[in-house]
Amino acid sequence: MPLSMLSCTIMKIVEEREAWIHTHFIVDSFYITEQERRQISICVEPELMQLGLQYGLRYNVAPNKHRAIIVLECIPFDSVKAAVRQLINEVITDFPVRLPEQRNVVTNITVSDAETESPSQ
């Protein structure tokens, strides 16, 4: 395993919310790559069918939270929801946490003209 993978934090679900007719599993990463999404879907969606759920997963980003969301397209019973959460956590445990890009913000810009700043004669 590369050294960079050893020093990174692993991804996990940090919050769970019910939103209208969906269940949101909010992870501690800014985004989930397309390859990771496929891996989650391949591993979790067949298990959803075994649990009696006919609905799949989709992915989103929580506004103002800088967190990725794995959306289950239904709100199952608590025991099934706990099983789905455990399944997702098992799959994402090898994924690194990605933080949003830190950007420098420049404020209070002052423009001066070299000709006007020369001493008066």
Buried (B, 14 or more C-beta within 10 A) or exposed (E): EEEEEEEEEBBBBEEBEEEEEBBBBBBBBBBBEEEBBEBBBEBBBEBBEEBEBEBBBEBBBBEEEBBBBBBBBBBBEEEBBEBBBEBBBEBBEEBBBBEEEEEEEEEEEEEEEEEEEEEEE
